[in-house]
Amino acid sequence: MSRQRGDPLAIGRVIGDVVDPFVRSTSLRVLYGNGTREVTSGGELKPSQVVQQPRVDVGGADLRILYTLVMVDPDAPNPSDPHLREYLHWLVIDIPGSTDVAYGQEIMSYESPRPTSGIHRFAFVLFQQLGRQTVYAPGWRQNFNTRDFAELYNLGSPVAAAYFNCQRESGSGGRRMYP
């Protein structure tokens, strides 16, 4: 295992809660806000910054190699009681290497993070596919399991991952009532 103690994925317990230790072999860049905010594992983004679907660039030098991207919240509905773990926010398959997710097939559309309490982790996990395949959309978003999904579709270990922290913005989401 090439996981080092200072790895943000291990420190943030994405390794452990979402995936097992893995060897990163492909690059993954997640960019919000027209490319102005890059996700750095362990960094924080506000809900207002992640409303729009991000641009996700997948590494690799071969367009014939395909990838699957999963985005989950392992802290749903709140970190102290994550009984909906993992909540599936996005699922895209058949992404050609060296492109972005726009070239893949979206199975579950992007749902923007809207944490109501506590600090949530939002993890992007990238898998290399064995080839083009049929993937069925889960019947619901809650209680998704990245490990079980990877096993069901024979995806093996992840090839890259990233995550950000997000919490409710103070003063947002409510309507002011004036007398």
N, C-alpha and C positions, 0 to 999 in steps of 0.2 A: 504494500500500500504506500502510495506516495503522499499521503495526507500528513501534513506537518501540524505541529501544535498550534501554530499561529494562523491556521486556515480559518477565515471568517465563516465558512460553511459549517465547520465543526464547532467553533465558538458559539455561533448562533443556533446550534442544534438542528440545522437543516439536515446535516448528516446525523442520523440517529432518528429524528422524528419523521423525516420524509424519505430519505434514501440511505442506503448503506454506503460505507466508504468506497470510493471509486477513483480511478486514475483519469484525470482530465486529459483528453486527447484532441479536442476540437475547441476552437474559440467560439464565444457566445457574447454578443453585445446587445444590450437592451437599452433603447433610447426613447425617452418620453419627451414631449414638448417639441416636436419637430427636430429632434436630435440634440436639443440643448441640455437635457438632463440624462446622463448615463447612469444606469443602475450599478452601484458598487456594493458588493456583498457586505451587508451590515450597515449600509448607509440608510438615511431616512428620507422618504418622500411624503408629501402631504396628499390627502385624497384629491384635492383640487388639481394636483400636478399629474395625476394618473387616470383622469377621466377618459381620455382618448386612448385607443389601442396604441401600444408602443410599436416602434420599428424594432425588429429583432433580426440582427445579422448573424448568420450561421457560417462558421468557418468551413474548412475543407477546400480541396482544390479540384474536386471531381463532381460535376453536375449529376453524374449517374448515381452517386451515393445519396441516399435519402435519409431524412431525419424527422423525428417526432418531437414536438415541444409541448410540455405540460406546464400550466401555471396553477399553483394551488396556494391556499391559505391553511396552514396546519393549526391555526389558532382560532378557528371558528366555533362558536360565535364569540367567545372571548378567551383570552389566554389562561385564565384561571379555571375554566371549565370548557375545554375544546371538544365537546361531545359531537360536533358535526365534522371533526377532523377527518379528512382534509376536504376543504371546500374547493371544487374545481372552478377556476375562473376562466380558463382558456385551454383549448386542445386543438393543435394543428399537426397534421401528418403530411408525409410525402414532400417535405421541404428539400429541394435540391441543395447540395453542398455549395458553398461560396455564394449563396443568395440570401434573401431575407424571407420571412414567413409569408409575405404576400404571394410568393410562388408556390406555397403549399396548399393543402386542402383543409379548410377550417371545419372541424367536426363539432366543436362547441364554440360559439361566438364569445368574444371577449366581454367579460363583465367587470366593470371597474371596481376596485376595492372601495368599500364603504364601512370601515370598522366603526363600531358604536362604543366599544369600551376596551381599554387596554391597548398595548402595542402589539400589532399583528405582524407576522412575517409573511411575505409574499414571495414564493419560490418559483423560479423558472428552471425546469429540468429538461435537458436535451438528451435524446437517445438516438443512436444510429440504427436505422432499420436494416433488415437483411435484404429487403427489396420492396417494391410497391406492394401494398397490402390493403385489405379491407378492414377498417376499424369502425366499430359501431359506437354511436354516441351513447353515453350512459343515460339511464332514464332520469337521473337527477344529479345535481351538482354536489350535494352534501354527502359526506362519508365516502368520498372517492379515496382510493388508495393507490398511490403512485407505484409502489412495489408490486401490488397485485396486477395492476394494469400492464406494467412492463413484463411480468411473467406471462400473463394471458396472451399478449401479442409477441412473445419471444424477442423482446427488445434488449435483454441483458442489462448490464450496468449502464448508468448514465455516462455520457462522454463530456458533459459540461453542465454547470449549474450556476445560478446567481440568485440573490435574494435581496429584498429591501424591507425595511421596517416602515410601518405606517400606523398612524393613530388618528383618531377623530380630531379635527381642527376645532379649537375652542371658538365658541360663538357661531359655529356653522350649523346648518341643518334646521335651525329653528326659525320661526316666523315671529317677528316683533309685533306685539299688540299695543296699539296706541289707544288711550281713552278718548 
